[in-house]
Amino acid sequence: MIKNIVRSLLITLTFSSAIAGGLYLANVPFWPSFIVISAIQIIGWQVFQYIVSVRTAIENKRLETQQLEALSKNAASVPCANCKHETYIPILFNAPNGFKCKECSVENVVYISLETAQTTTPLESLSIEDTLKTL
């Protein structure tokens, strides 16, 4: 870590020295320009890091919101097996589902069963008069 700090300082000081040296050739005092250029680099880097951290925080918040929305789609209100108190819990398909009841403190497990059914075409409905006529 100290190696990285020293490396960054050397790069900053080298760049500041080169620019200040060029300005010195143009009759601008070396030390004031060196200090100003170094300060600009340090402040610029801090601003850059701030912008990146804000963007990262916004992106993380967006991803968290998306995950919560997806999780809320896979949730259900289930009754406690002991006291029948309803609890809203997330339902995961890749892990065991369970919860501790807030009312009676009993551990519960949630079993998920899937069923299939064949889709059918509804029969055309007949009016009551037509049904009576066929009898």
C-alpha positions in Angstrom: 0.0 0.0 0.0 2.8 2.4 0.9 4.4 1.5 -2.4 1.3 2.6 -4.3 1.2 5.9 -2.4 4.8 6.7 -3.1 4.3 5.7 -6.7 1.3 8.1 -7.0 3.2 10.9 -5.3 6.2 10.5 -7.7 3.9 10.6 -10.7 2.1 13.7 -9.4 5.4 15.4 -8.6 7.0 14.5 -11.9 4.0 15.8 -13.9 3.9 19.0 -11.8 7.6 19.5 -12.2 7.4 19.1 -16.0 4.6 21.5 -16.3 6.1 24.0 -13.9 9.5 23.7 -15.7 7.8 24.5 -19.0 6.1 27.5 -17.5 9.4 28.6 -15.9 10.8 28.7 -19.4 7.9 31.1 -20.3 9.0 33.4 -17.4 6.4 32.1 -14.9 7.8 31.5 -11.4 8.5 27.7 -10.8 7.3 27.1 -7.2 4.0 28.9 -7.4 3.1 27.1 -10.6 4.4 23.8 -9.2 2.2 24.1 -6.1 -0.9 25.2 -8.2 -0.5 22.3 -10.6 0.0 19.8 -7.8 -3.1 21.1 -6.0 -5.1 20.9 -9.2 -4.1 17.3 -9.7 -4.9 16.3 -6.1 -8.2 18.2 -6.1 -9.1 16.8 -9.6 -8.4 13.3 -8.4 -10.6 13.8 -5.3 -13.4 15.1 -7.5 -13.0 12.2 -9.9 -13.1 9.7 -7.0 -16.2 11.4 -5.6 -18.0 11.2 -9.0 -17.1 7.5 -9.4 -18.3 6.7 -5.9 -21.6 8.5 -6.4 -22.2 6.7 -9.7 -21.3 3.4 -8.0 -23.7 4.1 -5.1 -26.5 5.0 -7.5 -25.9 1.8 -9.6 -25.8 -0.3 -6.4 -29.1 1.3 -5.2 -30.7 0.6 -8.6 -29.5 -3.1 -8.5 -30.8 -3.4 -5.0 -34.2 -2.1 -6.0 -34.3 -4.5 -8.9 -33.5 -7.4 -6.6 -36.1 -6.4 -4.1 -38.7 -6.1 -6.9 -37.8 -9.6 -8.1 -37.9 -10.9 -4.6 -41.3 -9.4 -3.9 -42.6 -11.3 -6.9 -41.6 -14.5 -5.3 -43.1 -14.0 -1.8 -46.2 -15.3 -0.1 -48.2 -14.8 3.0 -48.2 -18.1 4.8 -49.8 -19.1 8.1 -47.8 -20.4 11.1 -48.4 -24.2 11.5 -48.9 -23.7 15.3 -50.9 -20.4 15.8 -52.0 -19.7 12.2 -50.5 -16.1 12.4 -49.9 -14.9 8.8 -46.3 -14.0 7.9 -45.1 -12.6 4.6 -41.9 -14.4 3.5 -39.8 -14.6 0.4 -40.1 -17.9 -1.5 -36.8 -19.2 -2.9 -36.7 -22.0 -5.4 -33.0 -22.8 -4.9 -32.9 -23.0 -1.1 -35.1 -24.3 1.8 -37.9 -22.0 2.8 -38.6 -21.5 6.4 -39.4 -18.8 9.0 -39.8 -18.3 12.7 -43.2 -17.1 13.8 -43.3 -13.7 15.3 -46.2 -14.6 17.5 -45.3 -17.9 19.0 -41.6 -18.3 18.1 -42.1 -21.7 16.5 -39.9 -22.6 13.6 -41.9 -23.3 10.4 -40.9 -24.8 7.1 -42.6 -24.0 3.8 -43.1 -26.8 1.2 -43.8 -25.8 -2.4 -45.6 -28.2 -4.7 -46.1 -27.6 -8.4 -49.0 -29.0 -10.4 -49.8 -29.1 -14.1 -53.1 -29.3 -15.9 -54.1 -29.6 -19.4 -55.7 -26.6 -21.0 -59.1 -27.3 -22.5 -61.4 -25.5 -24.9 -64.6 -24.4 -23.2 -67.8 -26.0 -24.4 -70.1 -23.7 -26.2 -72.8 -22.7 -23.7 -76.4 -23.3 -24.5 -79.2 -21.2 -23.3 -81.6 -22.7 -20.7 -84.4 -22.9 -23.3 -82.1 -24.9 -25.7 -81.1 -27.2 -22.8 -84.7 -27.9 -21.9 -85.6 -28.6 -25.5 -82.9 -31.3 -25.8 -84.3 -33.1 -22.7 
